[in-house]
Amino acid sequence: MASRTIESMQLADDQIRILEHNFATVSRHPDETTFMLIAAECGLTEEETQKWFRCRNALWRQAEGLPAELGSVND
């Protein structure tokens, strides 16, 4: 589901490269200021950037064998 959402965003290769770089090296959960900076670097809105990170985090959690929804792991 999340991969289809990311694909539907129709991002350019350079935008994806910047987003993936930030996801891997800066934070999987950026703060508001970082979202603003990443969005400006990519030429996206903050909302689009946040949506991409939500979907990308869901894909990461699924790849790690965790539930797709944040905070749904029970102790």
N, C-alpha and C positions, 0 to 999 in steps of 0.2 A: 504494500500500500504506500509506504513512504517513498519508495523508489519511483513509483508512478507520479507522485506529487512533485518530486524534484524534477523529473523529466518534463512534466507539464509546465514548469516555470520557463522553459526555453531560454536558458542562459548561454551566453557565448563561452567558448573554451577558456578565454582569459579570465572571465568572471569565475568560472568553476575552479580554475587553478588557484586564484586568490582565495576563494572561500575554503577550498581544501587545505591550502597552506595554513590559513589561520586556524582552522579546525584542528589540524595536527600539531601546530607549534605554539599557538597563542593560548587557546582555551576552547574546550567543547561547550562551555557555558559562559560566554562573554558577558560583561556587565554592559550597562546602557551606553557608556562612553565608548567602549570598544565596539559595540554594534554600530554606533554612529560612524566611527573611523573606518570600519570594514565596509560599510555601505557606501561611504564616499569613495573609497578606493575602487570599489567594484562598479560604481555608477548605478547602484540599486537604492531603493528606499530602505529605511530601517525595518519596516514591516516585512518586506521581501527577504531581507537578510535574516531576520528572526525566524521567518517561516522556513528558510533553507536550513538553518541550524536546528530547528525542531525536528524536521524530517531527517536530517543527517544524523542527529543523535539517536533517533528511533532505529535507523539502519545499523548504527554502531552497536546499540544495545542488542538488537536481534543477532548480529554477527557474533557477539560475545555470549549468546545463549541466555540473555536476560529478557524480561518482558519489554515490549516496545514502549510502554507508557512509563514515564518518569515517576519514580516513587512508588512503584507497584511491587517492589520486592519485599516480601514479608520476612521478618527475622524469626 
